[in-house]
């Protein structure tokens, strides 16, 4: 039975370290500059500091096996030995070479598909399964980390991705019959789970946590039945253990709640009560006697200080339902989705800083709530929290009446351009005179060490504005020259002035603030530093016009103006929680609209407004899709509704499942969309094979930029020909999956050379066929 004084739990914790120590260790290892032992030393030190921090804060239920070199789903694939045949794995404990080949590809084989983790900006590697997949216990990471923590004097709760969610997040391997469902392999993976459970029990574990986040989605009856079957099968193996099934990110539907709370092998249930207000009502209307409730009242996905008084009131209302000794205070989800520690923010505005709580502070909040429930309320701590909340509510810097009036005035119009996309494309072609299958890239070019040094020194005021401008101008000139030599048709300036596509714009918009070390993992070693939207948003000055005009002056070819769209800025920021998200999005859209109009006035004929994260923000429940898509698509249209027909508006999307929102993508009314395709085994093309007619320009990605692998001309040509089987020649563009920022020039130049040569080859074949 939990100690009432210590009834607190953390679902998971950031892995990268307060100063991105793991990121740099991974990249050093991948570059061959350090050994596997060096990498593991960094990881071991980070894990130890995380466990110690939580133990020192008084957390009772501290997780282990939430640390990862890439992502927790790939870790589970390794645990199960579910390695696709192309990686030539011969069995035994999976080593780092095989692990990272699955994640990143290698010189001879492509990586596995990567997609978004539910509705977050975190990514995971999608398991590829087939009826023939053989499973074996092939990574002992969970038991090793449990023992590692125990040796440090910390008894942890080992965390595993639950067996049903693992299969529901998997996909059928290429070439497998369409009728195959990965869920049919449930009985095949459970023996491995039993082995893992047995080892954990033998090592002394008393609790085990299964993350089953798919329970918040709309599940069919046979999928719900799989949960009952799985945990019934595991019941004898789990005997003697306390079992927590954790859910997060949304409400648990009533049918799923009933299924979950009926599992006899499960001791405790974890719910996200921050995003799951309906789940709270389900709990209050009926909770199984004798079971534990891990109440996720502290938001694991945002950076605002918790309203401790409100959370405590919620918890006290739950005590009467579940019993005082059965209630555990928890985070709503893993804290990996938030920044690490406010202590590292020495330059952040003091007033705004008082409104915030990063992962380290949220750990303290969780334990403060648990102590308050146990009658040990820290009155001073609660009073300081109340004062900070009051300060935020009354601060004049939060509200801009002019912005609010402009956003309110948007109602009553759908903000569509006046002419059809086909008429616009004709007008644009007369002006741009592009070849069939025009080639382009998505925006960014490699961010070299020297380039990062220049930006860092400029921010630190170590070089003058003139020196900075000259350095960026030189980089743009280099990127333009490379593209002209490669014979790319529509150019980009490479974004050398930007460290991050959202951060760059947020720094120039009012209502935003920034951190020095507020890094959040996106995938692997890729970290982002989300801006914080604390108030009403406006654009005081042009943001990109200077650089875009400079780049266009260097070439006679069309140069894209590069912007981040309002929905992506919203979804990739920490967003204010004191007004509906759509209101903030409309404010951002109006700011971007001004920038679009200034670019057009400056002679930029092609403007790309990236909406990479539009699909990411789609709610997990189908009943909420229509409302989100309505305001999200409307926000995009607001940005470009006033431009001339001859100005070509592009957008870009990446690393999500787009097929279920294709009509909304069409409804965005962009002239051209470039969209991730190759990493997901060309899944996007299936929607066109099924009869969807797309009349705008479209560039499904022809190669995966998140892998160092260089695709051949033949491979790219084969992809383009597959696209031509379902898309009209006159609307198809040829481009990579995404921006090239994370790659090296030694990879980019040959890959783009092969891309352009493939496009030219097919143009010649098409001309010959005519």
Secondary structure as UniProt FT lines:
FT   HELIX           4..6
FT   STRAND          8..9
FT   TURN            18..19
FT   HELIX           21..30
FT   TURN            31..32
FT   HELIX           36..57
FT   STRAND          61..64
FT   HELIX           72..80
FT   HELIX           85..87
FT   HELIX           96..104
FT   STRAND          114..116
FT   TURN            118..119
FT   STRAND          123..125
FT   STRAND          128..129
FT   TURN            131..132
FT   HELIX           141..151
FT   TURN            152..153
FT   STRAND          156..161
FT   HELIX           163..168
FT   STRAND          171..172
FT   TURN            174..175
FT   TURN            178..179
FT   HELIX           182..185
FT   HELIX           186..203
FT   STRAND          207..211
FT   HELIX           213..216
FT   HELIX           221..233
FT   HELIX           235..238
FT   TURN            239..240
FT   STRAND          242..246
FT   HELIX           254..261
FT   TURN            264..265
FT   STRAND          268..272
FT   HELIX           277..285
FT   TURN            289..290
FT   STRAND          292..298
FT   HELIX           308..322
FT   HELIX           324..326
FT   STRAND          327..331
FT   HELIX           335..337
FT   HELIX           342..344
FT   HELIX           350..354
FT   HELIX           359..373
FT   TURN            374..375
FT   HELIX           379..394
FT   HELIX           396..398
FT   HELIX           401..408
FT   TURN            409..412
FT   HELIX           421..432
FT   STRAND          439..440
FT   HELIX           449..459
FT   TURN            460..461
FT   HELIX           465..486
FT   STRAND          490..491
FT   TURN            496..497
FT   TURN            501..502
FT   HELIX           503..506
FT   TURN            507..508
FT   STRAND          509..513
FT   STRAND          520..523
FT   TURN            524..525
FT   STRAND          526..528
FT   STRAND          532..539
FT   HELIX           545..552
FT   TURN            553..554
FT   STRAND          559..564
FT   HELIX           566..571
FT   HELIX           581..601
FT   TURN            602..603
FT   STRAND          606..610
FT   TURN            612..617
FT   HELIX           622..624
FT   HELIX           625..640
FT   TURN            641..642
FT   TURN            645..646
FT   STRAND          648..653
FT   HELIX           659..661
FT   HELIX           662..667
FT   STRAND          672..675
FT   TURN            678..684
FT   HELIX           685..689
FT   TURN            690..691
FT   STRAND          697..700
FT   TURN            705..706
FT   HELIX           713..724
FT   TURN            725..726
FT   HELIX           729..731
FT   TURN            741..742
FT   HELIX           745..769
//
